[in-house]
Amino acid sequence: MEGQAMRKIIFIILISVLSLTATKAQRWKQYRWDIFGGIGTANFMGDLGGGGKDASHFMGIRDLDGASTRPNFHFGMRYKMLSMVTVKTQFNYAFMNGNDEKSGSLGRYNRNLAFRTPVFEWSTQLEYFFLEEKVSSRYQISSGFRNLLSAYVFVGVGAFYFNPQSKDAAGNWVVLQPLGTEGQGWVTDYYSSYDSSLIIVPDKYKRVQAVLPLGLGVKYTLTRNLAIGAELSARYTSTDYMDDASGYYFNFYEAVDKGLIPGTKDDYALNAFFSDRHIHILDYSTMEAINPDEQPTEWENYRYNLGKPYRGSPNYNDAYMFLNITLYYHLTTGRGGLPKFK
């Protein structure tokens, strides 16, 4: 009898342990849905602004400029497909800017271009938790202060809208895309006055483009329904025109003289102003600038005195970075698998 009672006790303990383990393993299914929102920082990685050297082309990390950091805001919804795999849809509203005046590179400083743009981004992302996300008790203290930190990597796909602008001589903001600052929409090709090469001009760029977000994040569970996280991401785009600079300078006044575009030079004064804003430096030891009205010959001779007639680099598309702080609210999952709002 004693042996039979002992076997019953062991059997009950075993069933209880297995049941508890199964319940714990399936606990995440009770909280498959999250809504979230937060704030963060945004940094542009492209041709304009940046550091003291020519642009680097792996996200331009060495071009990270704290003075050009701008805010971004985000919100979205997240669904846990498996215990370590989630999918989320997210909306971002951010600001980007770049200014050659703030660059330590003489070439960029001499180019003297600047821009700002809003960014409206939507994306869907797949997350993989290499440190599994924990489900807390109602209050953290009841969890014994156990480790509730999780971490993940993610990749996604999306689209974004941008609209680069810059200031005119009077300080007014002007939208750049309609101006075709590199000849887009005005000509299809022309011969360069710099080296007589044939330059093919693309069509005007679209202000809605694709984006590929990827990065990593960490989360900390505060309570059963709340968590806070931080996320660093790179966003690779399908355009090189977020800053309105990609290829060659287009000389609007020369194009009028050659009959490539109709009208008079006065018709294209605004286009020409934003196309080429070089500060032509005569003496780099004193940073003495050439006055085009007083020294027209020197102005033209020093037009590309650093050896490159390029406004940007067409070989690499633009990118940007987000560093986000996010608050998550876990929704209880109903019997039909949909979230319960209560």
Beta strands, then each sheet from edge to edge (+ up, - down):
strand 1: 33-45
strand 2: 70-82
strand 3: 85-99
strand 4: 114-131
strand 5: 149-162
strand 6: 165-167
strand 7: 173-175
strand 8: 189-191
strand 9: 198-200
strand 10: 208-221
strand 11: 226-237
strand 12: 281-283
strand 13: 288-289
strand 14: 319-333
strand 15: 339-340
sheet 1: 15+ 14- 1+ 2- 3+ 4- 5+ 10- 11+
sheet 2: 6+ 7-
sheet 3: 8+ 9-
sheet 4: 12+ 13-
end
